Amino acid sequence: MSPTGARPQRADAQRNRARLLDAAVRAFSGERPEATLDAIAKDAGVGIGTLYRHFPTREALVEAAYRNELARLCDSVPELLASYPPDRATRAWMDRFVDYMTTKRGMADALRAVIASGGNPYEHSRTQLTGAVTALLEAGAADGSLRSDADAGDVLWGLSGVTLAAGEPEQRARAGRLLDLMMDGLRYRP
């Protein structure tokens, strides 16, 4: 039993849940925003009963898909810091942030439906994102590659602006150039 008293999910149930979340993100982020739950289950390679066991409503699936993408983004920080110097890890994370925001924009209608039904998918988003950026900035300040006075909230505002300014797929190269400019501003110069 887990600390909450619930039994941990079997490995196959965890795989099914992950496949359902991936299929939901694909559907709600632009490929098929009006996709039925049956179509999402089929895309995930599971039956509709499996979908409903994990997500009793469409809103529950949308919210879980959004939170899963947010967790995937924020949880990537330790892996990036283990693979790259902090300044390169920060820049790589910025690319992932733009991809995440593009997905979130595609899910906007579905997320509005969650909010209309009383859910709050954004409840912990800011805290998680700020924690991820803080970890990157602190690692960069510690190794001397990034400024020690950079504020995680300011970086998030800048990243959000870049995403809004260059949000269309054909403008992704522009977003990359803007992120490079942001990184130039974050680098430590003695």
C-alpha positions in Angstrom: 0.0 0.0 0.0 1.1 3.5 -0.7 1.2 6.2 2.0 -2.3 7.4 0.8 -3.7 4.0 1.3 -4.2 3.3 -2.3 -2.7 0.3 -3.9 0.1 1.1 -6.4 -0.9 0.6 -10.0 0.2 -2.5 -11.8 2.9 -2.0 -14.5 0.4 -2.6 -17.3 -2.1 -0.1 -15.8 0.7 2.5 -15.6 1.6 1.8 -19.2 -2.1 2.1 -20.3 -2.4 5.4 -18.4 0.7 6.8 -20.0 -0.5 5.8 -23.5 -3.9 7.4 -22.8 -2.2 10.6 -21.7 0.0 10.7 -24.8 -2.9 10.1 -27.0 -4.9 12.8 -25.3 -2.2 15.3 -25.7 -1.9 14.5 -29.4 -5.7 14.8 -29.8 -6.3 17.9 -27.7 -3.2 19.9 -28.8 -4.2 20.2 -32.4 -4.3 16.9 -34.3 -7.9 16.3 -33.4 -9.2 18.7 -30.6 -12.8 17.4 -31.0 -11.7 13.7 -30.7 -14.0 11.4 -29.0 -12.9 9.5 -25.9 -13.4 6.3 -28.0 -11.0 7.7 -30.6 -8.4 8.5 -27.9 -8.7 5.1 -26.4 -8.3 3.5 -29.8 -5.2 5.7 -30.5 -3.8 4.6 -27.2 -4.4 0.9 -28.0 -6.8 0.3 -25.1 -10.5 -0.1 -24.7 -12.9 2.6 -23.6 -13.5 0.9 -20.3 -9.7 1.2 -19.5 -10.0 4.9 -20.4 -12.9 5.4 -18.0 -11.2 3.5 -15.2 -8.4 6.0 -15.3 -10.3 9.1 -16.3 -14.1 9.1 -15.5 -14.8 12.2 -17.5 -13.3 14.0 -20.5 -12.4 16.9 -18.2 -10.5 14.5 -15.9 -8.5 13.3 -19.0 -7.8 16.8 -20.2 -6.6 18.0 -16.8 -4.4 14.9 -16.3 -2.9 15.3 -19.8 -2.1 18.9 -19.1 -0.6 18.1 -15.6 1.4 15.3 -17.1 3.0 17.6 -19.7 3.8 20.1 -17.0 5.4 17.5 -14.9 7.4 16.1 -17.9 8.7 19.6 -18.5 9.6 20.4 -14.9 11.0 16.9 -14.2 13.4 17.2 -17.1 15.6 19.7 -15.2 17.7 17.1 -13.3 18.3 15.1 -16.5 19.3 18.2 -18.4 21.7 19.4 -15.7 23.3 15.9 -15.6 23.8 15.9 -19.3 24.9 19.5 -20.0 26.6 22.4 -18.4 24.0 24.6 -16.6 23.9 27.3 -19.3 23.3 24.7 -22.1 20.8 22.9 -19.9 18.9 26.1 -19.4 18.8 26.8 -23.1 17.6 23.2 -23.8 14.9 23.6 -21.2 13.8 26.8 -22.8 13.1 24.9 -26.1 11.1 22.4 -24.1 9.2 25.2 -22.5 8.2 26.6 -25.9 7.1 23.1 -27.0 5.1 22.8 -23.8 3.4 26.2 -24.3 2.6 25.3 -27.9 0.9 22.1 -26.6 -0.9 24.1 -23.9 -2.2 26.6 -26.5 -3.5 23.7 -28.6 -5.3 22.4 -25.6 -6.9 25.8 -24.7 -10.4 24.9 -25.6 -10.2 21.6 -23.8 -8.7 23.4 -20.7 -11.5 26.0 -20.8 -14.0 23.2 -20.5 -12.1 21.8 -17.5 -12.3 25.3 -15.8 -16.0 25.7 -16.7 -16.7 22.4 -14.9 -15.0 23.6 -11.8 -11.5 22.2 -12.3 -8.3 24.3 -11.9 -5.5 22.7 -14.1 -3.3 25.7 -13.5 -3.4 25.5 -9.7 0.3 24.5 -9.2 1.7 25.4 -12.6 3.4 28.6 -11.6 5.1 27.0 -8.5 6.4 24.0 -10.5 7.7 26.2 -13.3 9.3 28.6 -11.0 11.0 25.8 -9.2 12.4 24.3 -12.4 13.8 27.7 -13.6 15.2 28.4 -10.1 17.1 25.1 -10.2 18.6 25.9 -13.6 19.5 29.5 -12.6 21.1 28.4 -9.3 23.2 25.7 -11.1 24.3 28.3 -13.6 25.2 30.8 -10.9 27.1 28.2 -8.9 29.3 27.3 -11.9 29.6 30.9 -13.0 28.0 30.5 -16.4 24.8 32.4 -15.5 24.2 35.7 -13.6 23.4 35.3 -10.0 20.8 38.1 -10.0 18.5 36.6 -12.6 14.9 36.1 -11.2 13.0 32.9 -12.1 9.7 34.8 -12.4 11.3 37.3 -14.9 12.7 34.5 -16.9 9.2 32.8 -17.1 7.7 36.1 -18.2 10.2 36.4 -20.9 9.7 32.8 -22.0 6.0 33.4 -22.1 6.4 36.4 -24.3 8.7 34.6 -26.7 6.1 31.9 -27.0 3.3 34.4 -27.7 5.4 36.3 -30.2 6.5 33.2 -32.1 3.8 30.7 -31.4 3.0 29.5 -34.9 4.9 26.4 -36.1 6.4 28.3 -39.0 7.8 30.8 -36.5 9.6 28.3 -34.4 13.0 29.4 -35.8 12.2 32.9 -34.7 11.4 31.6 -31.2 14.9 29.9 -31.2 16.6 33.2 -32.0 14.7 35.0 -29.3 15.6 32.4 -26.8 19.3 32.8 -27.8 18.9 36.5 -27.1 17.4 35.7 -23.7 20.3 33.4 -22.9 22.8 36.1 -23.9 21.2 38.3 -21.2 21.4 35.6 -18.6 25.0 34.7 -19.1 27.5 36.0 -16.5 30.1 38.4 -17.9 32.8 39.4 -15.4 
